[in-house]
Amino acid sequence: MSIARFVRRLGVGILSAGGLVSQRFQQRLVKHPWFELKAVVGSPKTRGKKLIDLLWKLDEKRPELPDITVLDMESSNLFEELCEHGVDFVFSALPSAVAERVEAELASQGMPVLSNASTFRGVDGIPLVVADLNPHHLKHWNSTPFGAAACSTNCTVIPLALPLKPIWDMVGIDSIKANSEQALSGGGWKLLSQGGKTDPEIPGEAEKVVDELRHLFGRVKDFTISPTSLPIEMKCKRVNARDGHIVHAEVELGRTANKKEVIEWMTAWTDRPQHLDLPSAPESPLMIIEDSPDREVHLMAGGKVTSEFDLRAGMSVVVGNIEVVGKVLRFSALSHNTIRGAAGGCMLLAELLHAEGMLRSA
């Protein structure tokens, strides 16, 4: 895939200004080869402020952001303002309640929306897509009652769904049991800034993961997805770590297998983003190790950690502790929740849409 195929970089707006996921989008857009940050939209707390004056909440150094004044989320002319700033599509990192109104209004006026919010996940006609897992679900792109929109998944889904994909394809799956250890940043800046004082319980999280996982592995019908009825037991808890979600899974396979086969399937597996060499696509979606994934060592797997942010860093899921006994597979997997599980995964989806000619371009 050559950047030369595109006449210009597409203009991008971000819905949300000062949150962790919004700042991940900002970080990734600074030197993106296909997309250019043109506008940021914020709440009453941030509207009218310069983007560079907002508190920077990521571990990495603040990049050289463009000179942008935050637009007002409550503006009755938001669509027109975004168009005046040269925005071709928007990423959303909004809270669910706000997303329900703003995303629908913008999409209905002709502004494509790629959302990291949970509001429209699983809604008929709105694709819920992991770019290198179920890109065929994009058949429903631009088929919603209110325009072109698509959603990325819950951040906890990623370290479970991606390792399962090659297994699903090769031998099938009869049931899944899993439990998560989710980092503080998954609960947003307010939780992260509390310094680890948190309740390990995450109400409703397990149910969301199960619903989205079944949806991702569902069959495409005319304008709906028929979710799989796969038996899934999920338990979720918060742990005192800044970033990185880990899942421990026990999977009943469709037939007997051995560890060597499973590792070969996972290692060899790629999909459309890798075939198209998308800017954010890691060469290998899955990195296989022998022991337990370690946040300190493996969190940024998939790219290089340099002074300039690598779009592929943090985009691979690290899978370890693989055991296979008969029809039972066990593994542990780590994913960076605000990168692969949020902004990076949503941006990879946008890259896929653009490469397939499904986003606006000049």
C-alpha positions in Angstrom: 0.0 0.0 0.0 1.5 3.3 -1.1 0.6 6.6 0.3 0.9 7.9 -3.2 -2.5 6.5 -4.1 -4.2 9.2 -2.0 -4.3 12.7 -3.4 -4.4 14.3 0.1 -4.5 13.5 3.8 -8.1 13.3 5.1 -9.1 15.9 7.7 -10.0 14.4 11.0 -12.0 15.7 14.0 -12.0 14.3 17.5 -15.1 14.3 19.7 -13.7 14.8 23.2 -10.7 16.9 24.0 -9.0 16.1 27.3 -9.6 12.4 28.0 -7.0 9.6 27.8 -8.5 8.1 24.6 -8.8 11.5 23.0 -5.2 12.2 23.7 -4.2 8.9 22.2 -6.0 9.9 19.0 -4.2 13.3 19.1 -0.8 11.6 19.6 -1.4 9.2 16.7 -2.6 11.9 14.3 0.4 14.2 14.7 2.5 12.5 12.0 -0.1 10.1 10.5 0.6 9.6 6.8 -3.1 9.5 5.7 -4.9 11.6 8.3 -4.5 15.2 9.6 -6.0 16.5 12.8 -8.1 19.5 11.9 -10.5 20.0 14.8 -11.2 18.9 18.4 -14.6 19.2 20.0 -15.0 19.4 23.8 -17.3 19.9 26.8 -18.0 23.1 28.6 -14.8 22.5 30.6 -12.5 22.6 27.6 -14.4 24.5 24.8 -12.6 27.7 23.8 -9.3 26.6 25.2 -6.2 25.9 23.1 -5.5 22.2 22.7 -1.9 22.7 23.9 -3.0 24.3 27.1 -5.0 21.2 28.3 -3.4 18.9 30.9 -1.5 16.1 29.1 -2.4 12.8 30.7 -0.3 10.2 28.8 3.0 8.8 29.9 4.7 9.8 26.7 5.8 13.4 26.1 3.2 15.7 24.6 3.8 15.8 20.8 3.8 19.1 18.8 0.1 19.5 18.4 -1.4 21.8 15.9 -2.7 25.3 17.0 -6.3 24.3 17.6 -9.0 25.9 19.7 -11.5 23.4 21.1 -14.9 23.6 19.5 -18.1 23.6 21.5 -19.9 20.2 21.7 -23.2 21.9 22.4 -23.1 24.1 19.3 -26.1 23.8 17.1 -23.9 24.3 14.1 -21.3 21.7 14.9 -21.5 19.9 11.6 -21.0 23.2 9.7 -18.1 24.2 11.9 -16.4 20.8 11.4 -16.8 21.2 7.6 -15.4 24.7 7.8 -12.3 23.3 9.5 -11.8 20.8 6.7 -12.9 17.7 8.6 -13.8 14.7 6.5 -14.7 12.3 9.3 -14.5 12.1 13.1 -13.3 9.8 15.8 -15.4 9.7 18.9 -14.1 9.2 22.4 -17.3 10.5 24.1 -19.1 9.2 27.2 -22.0 7.0 26.1 -24.7 9.4 27.1 -23.3 12.3 25.0 -22.3 10.0 22.1 -25.9 8.9 21.7 -26.9 12.4 20.6 -23.8 13.9 19.0 -22.7 10.9 17.0 -26.2 10.3 15.6 -26.6 14.0 14.7 -23.3 14.2 12.9 -23.8 11.0 11.0 -27.3 11.9 9.9 -25.9 15.1 8.4 -23.3 13.2 6.4 -20.2 13.2 8.7 -18.8 9.7 9.0 -18.3 8.7 12.6 -15.8 6.1 13.9 -16.6 5.6 17.6 -14.8 4.3 20.5 -17.9 4.9 22.6 -20.1 1.9 23.6 -23.5 3.5 22.7 -24.1 2.0 19.3 -22.1 -1.2 19.6 -24.2 -4.1 18.4 -26.9 -1.9 16.9 -28.3 -3.3 13.6 -26.7 -1.6 10.7 -23.7 -0.2 12.6 -20.6 -2.4 12.2 -18.8 -3.4 15.3 -15.4 -4.2 13.9 -11.9 -5.2 14.9 -10.1 -4.5 11.6 -8.0 -7.7 11.5 -10.7 -10.0 12.9 -14.1 -9.3 11.2 -13.5 -6.8 8.4 -16.3 -8.5 6.4 -18.8 -6.9 8.9 -18.1 -3.6 7.1 -20.6 -4.8 4.5 -23.0 -2.8 6.7 -21.0 0.4 6.5 -23.2 3.4 5.6 -26.4 1.3 6.0 -27.5 2.8 9.3 -30.7 4.8 9.6 -28.6 7.9 10.3 -25.6 7.6 8.0 -22.1 6.2 7.9 -20.9 5.0 11.4 -18.9 2.1 12.8 -17.7 1.2 16.3 -14.6 -0.3 17.8 -14.9 -2.7 20.7 -14.6 -2.7 24.4 -10.9 -2.7 25.3 -11.2 -6.0 27.3 -12.5 -7.8 24.2 -9.2 -7.4 22.3 -6.8 -9.7 24.2 -9.5 -12.4 24.2 -10.9 -12.1 20.7 -7.7 -11.8 18.7 -6.0 -15.0 20.0 -9.3 -16.8 19.5 -9.7 -15.8 15.8 -7.2 -18.3 14.3 -8.4 -21.0 16.6 -12.0 -20.3 15.6 -11.0 -20.5 11.9 -8.9 -23.7 12.2 -10.8 -26.0 14.6 -13.8 -24.2 15.9 -14.6 -23.4 19.5 -17.2 -25.1 21.8 -17.0 -22.9 24.9 -14.9 -20.2 26.6 -14.1 -19.4 30.2 -12.0 -16.3 30.9 -11.2 -13.8 33.6 -9.6 -10.3 33.2 -7.1 -8.2 35.1 -7.9 -4.7 33.8 -5.6 -1.6 34.2 -6.8 1.6 35.9 -6.7 3.6 32.6 -9.5 1.5 31.3 -11.7 3.4 33.8 -10.6 6.8 32.5 -8.5 9.6 33.9 -10.6 10.1 37.1 -9.9 6.5 38.2 -6.2 6.6 37.1 -5.6 9.9 39.0 -6.8 8.3 42.2 -3.5 6.4 42.4 -4.7 2.9 42.7 -7.5 3.3 45.3 -10.2 1.4 43.4 -12.8 -1.3 43.8 -11.8 -4.4 41.9 -15.4 -4.9 40.7 -16.4 -3.5 37.3 -20.2 -3.7 37.2 -21.6 -4.8 33.8 -18.2 -5.3 32.2 -18.4 -9.1 31.9 -21.7 -8.9 30.2 -20.4 -6.3 27.7 -17.4 -8.5 26.8 -19.6 -11.5 26.2 -22.1 -9.7 24.1 -19.4 -8.0 21.9 -17.4 -11.2 21.5 -20.5 -13.1 20.3 -21.2 -10.3 17.9 -17.7 -10.2 16.5 -17.9 -13.9 15.7 -21.4 -13.6 14.3 -22.6 -14.2 10.8 -23.5 -11.4 8.4 -27.0 -11.2 7.2 -28.7 -8.6 5.0 -28.4 -5.6 7.3 -27.9 -7.4 10.6 -25.4 -9.6 12.4 -26.5 -12.9 13.8 -24.4 -13.3 16.9 -22.9 -16.7 17.7 -24.6 -18.6 20.6 -21.2 -19.8 21.8 -21.2 -20.5 25.6 -19.0 -17.9 27.3 -18.3 -17.4 31.0 -16.5 -14.1 31.8 -15.3 -12.5 35.0 -13.7 -9.0 35.1 -11.8 -7.2 37.8 -9.7 -4.0 38.1 -6.1 -4.2 39.2 -3.5 -1.6 40.3 -1.7 -1.1 37.0 -1.6 2.0 34.9 -2.1 0.4 31.4 -2.6 -3.0 29.9 -5.4 -5.5 30.2 -4.6 -9.2 30.7 -7.0 -12.1 30.2 -6.6 -15.7 31.2 -8.6 -18.0 29.1 -9.7 -21.7 29.0 -11.1 -22.7 25.7 -12.8 -26.0 24.7 -11.8 -26.6 21.1 -13.9 -28.2 18.4 -11.4 -31.1 18.1 -8.2 -32.2 19.8 -5.0 -30.3 19.0 -1.5 -29.8 20.4 0.5 -26.8 21.5 2.7 -26.8 18.4 -0.3 -26.5 16.1 -1.9 -23.8 18.2 1.3 -21.7 18.2 1.7 -22.2 14.4 -1.9 -21.0 13.8 -1.5 -18.0 16.0 1.9 -17.1 14.6 0.8 -17.4 11.0 -2.5 -15.5 11.3 -2.9 -12.2 9.5 -5.8 -10.4 7.9 -6.7 -7.4 5.7 -4.7 -4.7 7.6 -1.5 -6.7 7.3 -2.1 -7.6 3.6 -2.7 -3.9 2.9 0.2 -2.8 5.1 -1.9 -0.2 6.9 0.1 2.4 8.9 -1.1 1.2 12.2 -1.1 -2.6 11.4 1.5 -4.6 13.3 3.3 -7.1 11.1 2.0 -9.8 13.5 -1.3 -9.2 15.3 -0.2 -11.9 17.9 3.2 -12.1 19.5 3.7 -15.5 21.1 5.9 -16.0 24.2 6.6 -18.9 26.4 5.8 -17.4 29.8 3.3 -14.9 31.2 2.9 -11.6 29.4 4.5 -8.7 31.4 3.2 -5.2 31.3 6.7 -3.7 31.9 8.2 -5.7 29.0 5.4 -6.3 26.4 2.9 -3.4 26.7 4.2 -1.7 23.5 4.5 -4.8 21.4 4.1 -4.5 17.6 6.4 -1.5 16.9 9.4 0.4 18.1 9.6 2.6 21.2 11.4 5.7 20.0 11.3 9.5 20.7 8.7 9.7 17.9 5.6 7.7 18.5 5.5 4.5 16.3 1.9 3.9 15.1 2.5 0.1 15.4 3.8 0.2 19.0 1.2 -1.3 21.4 -0.9 -2.8 18.5 0.1 -6.5 18.9 -1.5 -8.8 21.5 1.1 -10.8 23.5 0.1 -14.4 24.2 1.9 -16.6 26.6 1.4 -19.6 29.0 -0.1 -21.6 26.2 -1.1 -25.1 27.2 -3.1 -27.6 25.2 -4.5 -30.9 26.7 -6.7 -32.8 24.3 -9.5 -30.4 23.5 -8.7 -27.8 26.1 -6.5 -24.7 25.4 -5.3 -22.3 28.1 -3.5 -19.1 27.5 -2.9 -15.6 29.0 -2.9 -12.5 26.8 -2.0 -8.9 27.2 -3.2 -5.9 25.2 -2.6 -2.1 25.6 -6.1 -0.9 26.4 -5.8 2.7 25.4 -3.9 1.9 22.1 -5.0 -1.4 20.6 -8.1 -1.6 22.7 -9.2 2.0 22.0 -7.7 4.8 19.9 -5.2 2.6 17.9 -7.8 0.0 17.1 -10.3 2.6 16.0 -7.7 4.3 13.9 -6.7 1.0 12.3 -10.4 0.6 11.3 -10.4 4.1 9.7 -7.2 3.1 7.8 -9.0 0.0 6.5 -12.0 2.0 5.4 -9.9 4.5 3.6 -7.7 1.9 1.9 -10.9 0.1 0.7 -12.3 3.4 -0.7 -15.1 3.7 1.9 -14.1 7.1 3.4 -14.2 10.4 1.7 -11.2 11.4 -0.3 -10.4 14.0 -2.9 
